[in-house]
Amino acid sequence: MKENDFTKILDWPGYRVYRHEINEEDKTIRLWVRRKRGNRWLECSGCGRKFLDYHDCWEREVRDLPWGEFRASVVVEVYRVRCPDCGVKVEKIRQLPSKAPYSKRFEEDVGKACESAAARQVARRIGLAESTVRAIDLRYLERWEASRRKRPLRHMGVDEIYKGKKDKFLTVVSNLETGEPLWFGKERKQETLDEFFRSQLTSRQRKRIEAACVDMWEPFRLSIERWAPQCQIVYDKFHVIQHANDAVDEVRRAEFFRKGAKMRGLVKGKKWLLLSRWKNLTAKQRGDMNRLFQLNRRLFKAYLLKESLERLWEYHYEGAMLNYLQKWIDQLRWQRLPSFQALAQMLLKHLEGILNYCRTKVRFGVVEAINGNIRMLINRGRGYKNLRYLLLKAKRMAVTNTEHVAFHTIRKAA
């Protein structure tokens, strides 16, 4: 093959191959490239001005995409220019976006591979350290984030994720309209959310927020009322139902200790069935539940109350929603279920935030979907010390709807 053939295969716009070296034993190929004759303008990496003269020149070797089973590297001539505004600066080369010894398209290939596999799997396949792969992936994500057009924040979601005993909670702020996370903060204090409003949003951006979907955690509500008083607070449906599930489980525990051995045998192991929706149960599971309900009316009533509360968010008009909730609460008068009486008091206390759903129509499922993605990323990556990296990974996953799967597809260099 002639050098011109290598130039066509390499496909670096503005550069030509003038020398090559192939090692069949090591399965490697090295290509020496320099600028083509018509590509003499040197661009300052600081301000973008172009020059014909250069200050000095040296060779820089970077790893490029593999050529089949051959690991490829490119040795490129790099110039420095003397810019009157920036001083002596290295020229800007489109194929080399950073100081790292890798080409732009190699980093993009690694970054795309990391979308569907853990960094350690990618590292094992291409023969790099896991920390190096993570650094490449972070640079790829930073470039992707910088190229995106940002949408204004109108509906925001605020929730927390439990990370473990050491780091405990991670506060997650998301854009419910785009379905992507915006910011991570340590702990779940009022000061944590204050930091988001203070550092991430201007006064004008804060005034544009129309609704905030949160759980019933008081510090979050106080922070939102301080920084975005015009914003309507909507209490997340999934957290309200979680409180209803807790009420059902409290009845289950009370019945377990109140009844005899036969009833304990029926109640034991039924916790997750009682917390599941009836429509999601199999025929066998429904049969088990029916036998349990025939012998224990209190559990039957508790389960019906929990299931009927789910229908509250089927109403899209405030008056109808309030009327349904009032009828649901009226049913509790004769049930003798203390846990549900406490639940009713909590719902009345947070009534305004529940009814705000009819005024804003926020998307409830987005917050839980984002949290699920973040948990999966943390488990797959065995934790992330760099929250910025974790945030960009979660953003990319939300935008591309990528699922993490076993890694098989990245091209391997021998």
Helices and strands as residue ranges (DSSP letters): H 3-10, E 15-23, E 28-35, E 42-43, E 50-51, E 56-63, E 71-83, E 87-90, H 104-113, H 119-126, H 130-146, E 155-164, E 168-175, E 180-186, H 190-200, H 203-207, E 211-214, H 218-227, E 232-235, H 237-258, H 261-267, H 271-275, G 278-280, H 283-295, H 297-309, G 310-314, H 318-330, G 331-334, H 338-349, H 351-360, H 365-380, H 387-400
